[in-house]
Amino acid sequence: MPSSPDMSTDLDPALLDTLQHEVAVFARRAEQTRLGGVGQVRNSMDRAAYLLLNRLDKEGPTGVKALAAGMGIDSSTVTRQVAPLVDTGLVTRTSHPDDGRAVVLQLSPRGRARLEEVRASRRELMARLTAGWPADERAAFTAYLSRFNEAMSSWAGGGPADGTEPVPGS
């Protein structure tokens, strides 16, 4: 199999160094603040819970395997992460109507209210962090961040988003 070219040779190394540094700083700051919102709700929901509740809100009742596949994690991780959400009444767990052995997870009314409370707090934080940005810059940043996250997801799934082989030594 022919090796793929080193794509970094086509790009400015200083720019790539700056990009990787800014991503590292972003990751550290995001973890420090957990980008958890403002006010009393700040940091009141961990990232895993937020992502699970958000996914259930968008997809509706979902099986564990489908939820895991959609989030790019394994079923045992979903099962472990959803257990406290079930215990606190944010998620309901029922048997699948066609296969009683399968589990269906659903956002409870309490979970939906809690998710909206956290979303509102996080929305306020995003507004504060981007205060003074023109609407088109907010939209562009969101689009680029989404694109970057998609590329990272594709890479984590077994290879780079463009389908090339990973660069040796990277």
Backbone torsions as a table, in degrees:
resi	resn	phi	psi	omega
1	MET	NA	128.6	-179.5
2	PRO	-69.0	143.9	179.2
3	SER	-79.3	151.6	-179.9
4	SER	-82.9	153.1	179.4
5	PRO	-69.0	154.2	175.9
6	ASP	-74.5	103.3	-175.2
7	MET	-63.5	-23.6	-178.0
8	SER	-68.8	-17.1	178.5
9	THR	-72.4	-21.1	178.5
10	ASP	-82.7	-8.5	-174.8
11	LEU	-120.1	158.6	179.5
12	ASP	-67.0	114.9	-179.6
13	PRO	-57.6	-37.0	179.1
14	ALA	-64.6	-38.8	177.5
15	LEU	-65.4	-42.8	178.0
16	LEU	-63.9	-39.3	176.8
17	ASP	-62.6	-43.4	178.9
18	THR	-65.0	-42.6	178.7
19	LEU	-60.2	-49.2	-178.4
20	GLN	-64.6	-35.9	177.7
21	HIS	-65.2	-45.2	-179.4
22	GLU	-65.1	-36.4	176.4
23	VAL	-65.0	-42.5	178.5
24	ALA	-63.3	-43.2	178.2
25	VAL	-63.7	-44.1	178.4
26	PHE	-58.6	-46.7	-179.3
27	ALA	-60.5	-42.8	179.3
28	ARG	-64.6	-47.6	-178.1
29	ARG	-67.1	-37.5	178.0
30	ALA	-63.2	-40.0	178.5
31	GLU	-70.3	-39.5	179.1
32	GLN	-62.0	-45.5	-178.5
33	THR	-90.7	-18.2	-173.8
34	ARG	58.0	13.0	-177.7
35	LEU	38.5	43.0	-171.0
36	GLY	-86.7	10.9	176.8
37	GLY	100.3	-165.6	-177.2
38	VAL	-129.1	166.6	176.3
39	GLY	70.1	-155.5	-176.3
40	GLN	-66.3	-23.3	-178.0
41	VAL	-80.3	-14.4	-176.8
42	ARG	-50.1	129.4	177.2
43	ASN	57.3	24.5	-177.0
44	SER	-89.3	-2.3	177.3
45	MET	-140.8	127.6	-178.8
46	ASP	-72.7	163.0	-175.0
47	ARG	-58.0	-44.7	-177.8
48	ALA	-61.7	-45.1	179.5
49	ALA	-63.2	-44.3	-179.9
50	TYR	-59.8	-46.9	-178.6
51	LEU	-65.4	-39.7	177.8
52	LEU	-65.8	-47.3	-179.9
53	LEU	-63.6	-41.3	178.9
54	ASN	-60.6	-44.3	-178.9
55	ARG	-64.4	-44.2	178.6
56	LEU	-64.2	-34.8	177.9
57	ASP	-65.2	-41.4	-177.8
58	LYS	-76.2	-36.0	-173.4
59	GLU	-98.9	-16.9	-175.7
60	GLY	78.8	-167.3	-178.7
61	PRO	-53.7	130.1	-171.9
62	THR	-141.1	142.0	174.2
63	GLY	-74.4	157.3	-178.3
64	VAL	-58.6	-46.4	-177.9
65	LYS	-63.3	-43.6	-179.9
66	ALA	-66.3	-39.5	178.5
67	LEU	-64.0	-44.6	179.0
68	ALA	-62.0	-45.9	-179.7
69	ALA	-62.0	-43.6	-179.6
70	GLY	-65.2	-28.0	-179.1
71	MET	-95.7	-7.2	179.4
72	GLY	73.8	29.4	177.0
73	ILE	-129.0	170.3	-178.6
74	ASP	-88.3	162.4	-175.8
75	SER	-60.3	-37.3	-179.4
76	SER	-65.5	-33.4	177.4
77	THR	-67.4	-44.2	177.5
78	VAL	-60.1	-46.6	-179.3
79	THR	-58.0	-44.8	-180.0
80	ARG	-66.7	-42.5	-177.4
81	GLN	-73.6	-29.1	-176.7
82	VAL	-83.7	-20.7	-177.3
83	ALA	-53.7	-50.0	179.0
84	PRO	-66.8	-26.1	177.8
85	LEU	-70.4	-34.4	174.8
86	VAL	-70.4	-44.9	-179.3
87	ASP	-58.8	-35.0	-178.8
88	THR	-92.5	2.7	175.2
89	GLY	81.3	13.9	179.0
90	LEU	-83.9	-24.1	179.9
91	VAL	-132.2	141.8	173.1
92	THR	-105.4	147.8	179.7
93	ARG	-121.5	121.7	179.6
94	THR	-130.6	166.9	175.6
95	SER	-79.4	144.8	177.0
96	HIS	-64.4	135.2	-176.5
97	PRO	-62.8	-28.8	-178.7
98	ASP	-95.2	-21.5	-178.5
99	ASP	-141.2	97.2	-176.0
100	GLY	-58.8	-16.6	179.0
101	ARG	-79.8	-25.1	-178.7
102	ALA	-84.2	149.8	-178.2
103	VAL	-106.4	139.2	174.0
104	VAL	-116.3	130.6	179.1
105	LEU	-104.8	140.4	-179.3
106	GLN	-143.5	142.2	175.6
107	LEU	-67.8	127.2	178.2
108	SER	-81.3	165.2	174.8
109	PRO	-56.8	-38.8	176.8
110	ARG	-64.3	-41.2	178.2
111	GLY	-64.4	-40.3	178.9
112	ARG	-63.8	-42.6	179.0
113	ALA	-64.8	-43.0	-179.6
114	ARG	-65.6	-42.4	178.3
115	LEU	-61.5	-42.9	-179.9
116	GLU	-66.0	-35.7	176.6
117	GLU	-62.5	-45.6	179.9
118	VAL	-68.8	-42.0	177.7
119	ARG	-58.5	-44.0	-179.3
120	ALA	-61.6	-41.2	178.8
121	SER	-65.6	-43.2	179.6
122	ARG	-69.7	-35.4	176.4
123	ARG	-61.3	-42.4	177.9
124	GLU	-62.8	-41.0	177.6
125	LEU	-62.1	-44.8	179.2
126	MET	-61.6	-39.0	178.0
127	ALA	-63.1	-42.2	179.8
128	ARG	-67.3	-42.0	-178.4
129	LEU	-66.8	-28.3	-178.7
130	THR	-110.2	17.9	177.6
131	ALA	-57.1	134.8	-179.6
132	GLY	88.7	-9.1	176.3
133	TRP	-80.5	136.2	172.7
134	PRO	-63.5	153.0	-178.2
135	ALA	-56.0	-38.0	-178.9
136	ASP	-68.1	-30.9	176.8
137	GLU	-72.2	-38.9	175.1
138	ARG	-60.0	-46.2	-179.2
139	ALA	-63.8	-42.9	179.7
140	ALA	-64.7	-44.4	179.1
141	PHE	-60.5	-42.9	179.0
142	THR	-62.1	-44.1	179.5
143	ALA	-64.3	-43.9	179.5
144	TYR	-66.5	-40.5	179.3
145	LEU	-65.6	-39.6	176.6
146	SER	-62.6	-44.0	179.1
147	ARG	-63.0	-42.6	178.8
148	PHE	-64.0	-44.4	178.1
149	ASN	-61.8	-38.7	178.2
150	GLU	-64.1	-42.4	177.8
151	ALA	-63.9	-40.6	177.9
152	MET	-64.9	-40.6	178.9
153	SER	-63.0	-43.3	178.0
154	SER	-63.8	-40.9	179.1
155	TRP	-63.5	-45.6	-179.5
156	ALA	-65.0	-25.2	-179.8
157	GLY	-80.6	4.3	175.2
158	GLY	131.0	-3.0	178.5
159	GLY	174.5	169.5	-178.7
160	PRO	-66.6	157.4	-176.9
161	ALA	-61.5	-26.6	-177.6
162	ASP	-87.2	1.3	176.3
163	GLY	83.9	-1.9	178.4
164	THR	-77.2	164.7	176.4
165	GLU	-75.3	149.5	175.2
166	PRO	-59.2	147.6	178.6
167	VAL	-73.3	128.4	179.8
168	PRO	-55.3	137.9	177.6
169	GLY	83.4	1.2	-179.8
170	SER	-101.1	NA	NA
